[in-house]
């Protein structure tokens, strides 16, 4: 017999703040949404966590489905649970930082699932983002500016040059 709660609960989503180093500085991978809500808007790759799926597994699955990209190392950035963040209903989103070499990223990049397009965007010139993804990106940059483990992840994948670019970027 399965226990059922009497009260509704929020759904859980995961989102990837996937950084790469381009010629003009750090870039973030975005998808153009193919379906409502926010069809046509740019967003971080991500989606709903399946039943009995770990958060990191869900993030890797969503990245594969929406962009064709595989990542190894992840760093959890935070949880976002404002009741109005998703027009489909109350969701709690968990954002993760990951980084990937630009050539490797571009070699495997292919929009799929509910993503119309997938592309790298310079951090200094991001389009308007769906949901609260602008907040996730901003929180990621704050963490990178101050936390050793997050900085080590980016430096390990993209090299020390990426940290130099990050440290010289305006905040």
Secondary structure, 3 states (H helix, E strand, C coil): CCCCCCCCCCEEEEEEEEEEEECCEEEEEEEEECCCCCCCCEECEEEECCCCCCHHHHHHHHHHHHHCCCCCCCEEEEEECCCCCCCCCCEEEEEEEEECCHHHHHHHCCCCCCEEEEEEEEHHHCCCECCCHHHHHHHHHHHHHHCHHHHHHHHHHHCHHHHHHHHHCCC
